[in-house]
């Protein structure tokens, strides 16, 4: 069966049930609305630059054309001027520069959310729903058309549409009427997260999504299965044909798949027998009366569940079969004096590794890296340092680019296995027993079997055997 996936379908994060953007989602990412003063300053800067480009037209060309228009024959008056060529050059230069300036502003705003004024004041424009680039036509062209239309009413129009309308935003996000028409939002890239920093924006979205979806799923029960029609007796010492410990005896109404070894359940002569308890067995409502013992025969003592029953009298004592060769007793290993434990947020090591132990790293992708020689250094494109002797660089694939080129190293130093942070951007964290400890750059931290090193969006488990 072939499933068809619509690749055009996209889920936009941060929207409510009605499809409106939620301000709290943008705030959780670290986006801060643009301050009112810098918004006005950015607009003033762009207006001044456009006015500077238009100065030749306003100061030279416009008065000459106006004077010629008031003459009886405007065309003859304009053609008879000695500076006609200069007027044409200045008018064309102002028009071309103004058009180029506005066009560049539109392209930068639509594709990168920035203009000259916003770049100087540290502001960025994003689409209010997707928090990405606003787009050329609606995000840039519509916004500038609304701002241009406001200038049809001198002084009052720009003051109301550009300067005062952000104060009337019902969502309190500082969006002007031009932003509402263009579906845009101005954010502060200096004090908050820059939405066009793809790496940090991706990490912020993942962090928020992880916090929202951190729901613990119920794990399956590992209890001994009991049939609904009857209670099964749990026998810890029995095993089935597959060698599985803890098989359930087959009782009427309780069907067990597979046979059990009857020989394993029968007592052997001369061997101490462990009487296993039956926690799931139901006591008989009326036990049958036992026949009386002959005269002179003592009654057997009651045996508690889990007790050891001695061999019967006269039975041969059981002993394990002798080995072919008696192994030589190994001399006791010298006990080193206990070193004082350093204060850390992770539990101390129980048994330090030795130089002969085999060390390996298991990445979250399932790949295993054997740590031989002096150790390994990991990163997107790792490089060894001047003090690394017999250290192998191992590149790690990182599509999210959360790992630095040279991120961290797992080294063998003086019979120890240590983790060493190499000054990466996102840092490394040692996780032991649920406790976390951030690795300081350049400071080796001893690791043990089962420790986890989290670096960027990846992690690796240390195995010391």
N, C-alpha and C positions, 0 to 999 in steps of 0.2 A: 504494500500500500504506500503510495507516494503522497506526502503532505506538501501542500502548497503554502509557502510563507510569503506574506505581503511585506516586502522589505521597505515599502514606503510608509508603513504604519510606524509611528513614533510616539512614545509616551513622554509627555512633558512633565517634569517634576515641578512641584511647588504650586500646583493649581488646586483650587477647591472643587467641590462637586459641580458648580456652575461654570467652571472653566476660567474663573478669575484668578489672577496671581495673588498669592498669600504673602504679605509683607514679612511675616515671621520666618518663612523659609529663606528669603533673601538675607534676613538678619542672621540666621543660623549659619549661613555660608561665610559671613564676615563682610557682606556688602553694606556700605554706609551711604546714605543719601548725600548728595552734594550740598554743601552749605550755601545759604542764600547769597552771602556776600561774594563768593567766588563765582557763582553763576552769573551775577550781574557784571562782574569784572571781566569774565570771558567774553560776554556779548559786547561790552564796550571796546575791548581790544580788537575784536574782529571788525567792528564798525569803524574804528579809527584807521585800521589798515586799509579798508575799502575807501574811506574818505581820502586818505593819502594818495591812493592810486587815482582817484578822481579829481585831484587838485588841478592838474593842467586843464581838464575839461571845464571845471567850475570857474577857475580864475581867468582863463584866456579865451577859450573857445566860446563859452556860453555868453559872456558880455559882448563879443564881436557879433555873434549871430543875433543877439537881442537888438543891438544897435542897427544892424542891417535890416532887421524885420520892421523897424519903425520908420525906415526911409520910404519915399514914394515908390521907388523901384528897388525892392529888396535884392533881387538877383544881381542887378547892375552894381548896387552898392557893395555887395559882398565880393563880386568878381573884380571890382576896381581896387580892392585893398592890396597893399604891397606885401603883407604878411599872410596872404591866402595859403601858400604852401605850408607855412608853419602851423597855421590853424588846422589844416587837414592832417598833418603829421601828429600834432598833439591830440587831436580828437580821436584819431585811429589808435594811437598808443594807449590812451586812457581806456578806450572801449575794449581793446584786446586784453590788456592787463586785468581789467575788472572781470571780464568774462572768464579768463583763466583762473583768477583767484577764486571766484564763486564755484567754478567747476571742480577745482581741486578740493575745495571745502566739502562739496557734496560727495565726492568719491571717498575721501578719508572718513567722513561721517558715516557713510553707508557701510563701508567695509571694515573699518577699524574703530568706529565710535569716537573719533577724535577730530578736532579742528585745531586751528592755530591758537585760538583763545583757550580751549580746553586743555591743550598740551601744556601751555604756559601756567595754567592754574591747577593742574593735576586732576582734571575731571575726565570722565569717560561716559559715553552714552551707550546703553544697551536696550534690547527689546524687553519690554516690561514682563512679558510672559515667559520667554525662553532664557532670558539673562545672557543672550549672545548678541552678535552684531545686529544692528537695527535693520539693515537692508537699504538699498539705494533709493528705491522709489518712495515707499511709505516713510521709512525712517529718516531719510535725508530730504528728498524733494518736497514731500508734503509739509515737513517741518519748516523749511525755508519759505515755501509759498505762504504759509500762515503768518510767519514773521514779516514777510514782504507786504502782505495785505494789511497788516497792522499799521504800516507806515503811510497808508493812504490818508489816514487821519493824523496829521502832524502832531507830534508831542504826546497827545492823549493816547493814540493807538499803541505806540511802542511802550509807553509807560504802563498801560493796563495789561497788554498781552504778554510782554516780555518781563517786566519788572514786578508787577503786583499779582498776576494770576497764580504763581507758585504758592502764594500764601493762602489761596482759597482751595487747595487740594483737599478733598474730604478724607482721603486715606492718609494724610499727613506725610506724604513722601516727597513733597516739594515739586510736583509735576505741574508745569505750566499748561496753558491751553494748547500751545504748539505741541507739547509732549503728549497730551491726550489725543490729539488728532493723529499724531505719528506713531502712537503706541510705544513710546520710548520712555526711558528713565535715566536721569543723570546721577552718577555715583561718584564718591570721593575715592580716588585711587591712591591717595597719599596716606590717609589714616586707616583705610580699610583695604579689603582684598581687591586687587586689580582683576576685573573679570576677563581681561584678555591675556592673563598669565595662565596659559592652558594647563600647565603642570599643577599649579597650586589650586586652580579651580576644579580640576578633576579630583584631586585629593579631598578637597572640601566637600564635593558632592558625594564621594564614596563614604566619607566619615558620617555625614548626615544620614545617608541611606542605611548605613550599618546600624546607627543608633535607633532609627525608626523601625527597622526590621529585625531587631535583636529579640526574637521570640524563641524560647526554648521549646523544642518539640519533645513530646513524651516518648521515652525510650521503651522498647518492648521488654516485658517482664522475663526474667531468667528463672522464675520459680518452676518447681517440678510440676508438669502438667497432670491434672487430675480429671478423670472422666466425669461428666455430670451425673451419670447413673450410678457410680460407685466410687469409693475412695481407694486409691492405690497405696500400697505400702512402699515407702521410699527406702531402698537398700543401698547404702553408700558403698559396700564392698562388692556389689554385683556389677558385672559389665556384660554388654551384649556382644554379638559377633564382631561388631566394628570396633570394639575396645573402648566404648564410651562409658565412663564412670557414672554412677548414679542412675542406673536403669530402673524403670518402674516394673514391678512384678505384674504379670498378667493375672487378673482376677476376673471372676464372672462379671460381665458388664464393663470391664475396663480392657480394651483391646490394645495390645502393644505391637507395633510393627517390628518384625524381626524376632528371632529367638534369643534366649539368654542361655549362658553356659550353666547347666545344672551342676556340673562338677565344681564350679567356683562357689556355689552356695552350700555344698555339703561339707560337714566337719570332717577333718582328717585325724586319724588316730595319732596321738602323741604331739599334736601341734596345738598351741594355745589358740583358742577361738575367741574372736571379738564378737560379742553379742551386740548387734546393731540396733539402735532404737528405730521405731517406726512412728515418726511424728504425724503421719497422715492416716494411720490406721485407726479404725473405729473399734473401740472395745466391744466385745460380745455382751449383749444384754444379760444373758444368763449362762455363765460358764458351766460346762458339764462337770459333775462331781468325779474326782479321781478315785480309782479303786484303792482300798486300804492296803498298806504294805504288810508283808508278813511280820510276825513277831520277831524281835531282835534285830531288825534292819533299821538303821537310823534314817530319819527323813532327810532328803537332800536340802541343803541350804538354798535360800532364795538368791537368785542372781539379779543384781541391779542392771539396768540397761547401760551398756558401755563398759561393763566390768570385764576383767581378764579371768578366764576359767582355767585353772591348773589342769595338767594332763591327768588322766585317770591312773589309778594305782596299777602298777605292773606294766604300763605302756612304756614303750621305748622313748627315751628322751630325744627330742628332735633337735637337730643342729644343722646349720647350713652346710652345704657341700664345701669341702676344702678347695682352695684355689690351686691351680697348677704350680704357680710360682709365688712364693711369699714375697710381696713387695717390701723393699727396704724402707724403713721408717725415715721420712724426710726430716732433716734437722729443723728445729723451730726457727721461723724467720725472726730476725732481730726486730724488736719493737722500737720504732723511733719515738723520741719524746714528742708529746703533743704540742703543736705550735699554737700560740694564741690566735683565736679566730678574729678576723677583722669585722668590724661592724658594717653590715650591708643590709639591703632591703630583702635579699634572697636568703634562704636557709643555707647554713654552711655545708661544705662537702663532707660526706660520710667517709669515703675512702679515696685518697688521691690517686690518679692514674700513674702508671709507671711507664718507663721508656719503651718497654716491650709490648705495651698494649696496642691493639689495632684500633685506629681512630677513623671514623667515617662521618660524613655529613649527608643527611637525607633531606633534600629540598621539598617544598610543598608540591612541586610537580611530580614527585616520585623518583626523580633522578638521585643517584647516590654518588658521592664524591669521596674517594679514598684519600685520606690525609697521610701522606708518606713524607719521608725526609724531614725538612724543617717546617713544613706546613703548607698552607694554601692561602692565597689572597683572592677575594671575590669582589666583583663589580661588573659593570657593563663592559668595560675595556680595561681590566686591572693592570697595574704596573707594579713591579717590586721596587722596594726602596734600597738605599745603599747598605742598610744593616741586615737585609734579608739574605740568608744563606740557605741554599737548596730549597727555596720557597717557590712553589708552582703557581703562576697566575691562572685563575679559572674564571672565564667570562660567564655571566648569568644573564639569560634572556629576560628583559623587562619591558614589555610593551608600554607600560604606563610611564616609563622613565622616572620612576621614583627612587632608583638606585643610582648612586654616583659612579663615575668611571672606576675609581678605586675606593671601595666602600669599607670593608673590614677584612680581617685576616684571622685564621685559626692556626696557631703556631705551637710548636713543641719547644719549650724552653726549660732546660735543667730538669728534665724528667717530668715536667708538668705540661698540661695542655691548656693554653690560654687563648682568650678572644681579645682582639686588639682592634679598636675603632680607628680608622684612618682619616678622620676629619671629614666625613661625608656631609652632604647637605641635610638629609633627613635623619641622620644618626642611626644608632643600633641599640637594641634593648635585649638584655638577658632575662629570660623567663624561667624561673625554677619554682616548682611547687605552687604555681599560681601567683607568686610574687614577681614583680618586675624591677629591674635595675638598669638605668640608662648607662651605657658605656661611655666613659670619658675619653676623648681623643688622646691617643698616645699612652694610655694607662692600661696595661694588660690585666685581665680578670680571669682567674682560673675557673675552668668549667669542669663539669662531670657528666657522666652518662645520663642521658635523658633530658639535658638542658636544651632549651629552644632559644635561638638567636633570631630576633625579628629585625629585618633591615628593609626600609622602604615598604613596599607592598608585598614583599616576599618574606619567608621565614625558613629556617633550617633547623633540624633536630640533630644533636650531637650524640654519637654512639661510640662508646669506649668499651672494648672487649679485651 
